[in-house]
């Protein structure tokens, strides 16, 4: 198990956790500021314009409940926008909507990192759901003297590693979607070059949350390897 007051845990995780806190604060601040700046169309309108220009007329845009729940679903080929984006004519709304439309364009163009990320989803979901549980079971068996415990420890760590791989692969996917969003907003004259600072602030802040999340997972994996990886050698 992971000990709540293990100093080694904080040595590994503290920098990433601090970065994550800073990134979340920056997202909230930039989103709130950009939400007060009016855009010529709503988030849905911006996404529709970008999708249609890319020939993706068949991709529907649906509202979804919650805040920051915007996403493109490649399985159903549908773009979903949150309540604060779908019908809102703000710089924050058009920036986020354009980012998600960028994912739809990636999918249509078979963008290699996105295809690789989609392939990694099942392993990441399984590892995220069961990796820590298998590690915990391995520790219990190892304490009881079972040789199987060490193998389960490594298996649990390896499964958690699938989450790390997914997040590392996801970084270029997110960065590219934001790059596409900025280009599309300017090229379709949805946002003027002078106003792009508001959009850049929101998308750049969001990018830092992905970086922070990836660093957290990498730090956790290193901690698990350092703290529990030796069980297989000691049994």
Secondary structure, 3 states (H helix, E strand, C coil): CCCCCCHHHHHHHHHHHHHHHHHHHHHHHHHHHHHCCECCCCHHHHHHHHHHHCCCCCCEEEEECCCCCCEEECCCCEEEEEHHHHCCCEHHHHHHHHHHHHHHHHHHCCCHHHHHHHHHHHHHHHHHHHHHHHHHHHHHHHHCCCCHHHHHHHHHHHHHHHHHHHHHHHHHHHHHHHHHHHHHHHHCCCCCHHHHHHHHHHHHHHHHHHHHHHHHHHHHHHHHHHHHCCHHHHC
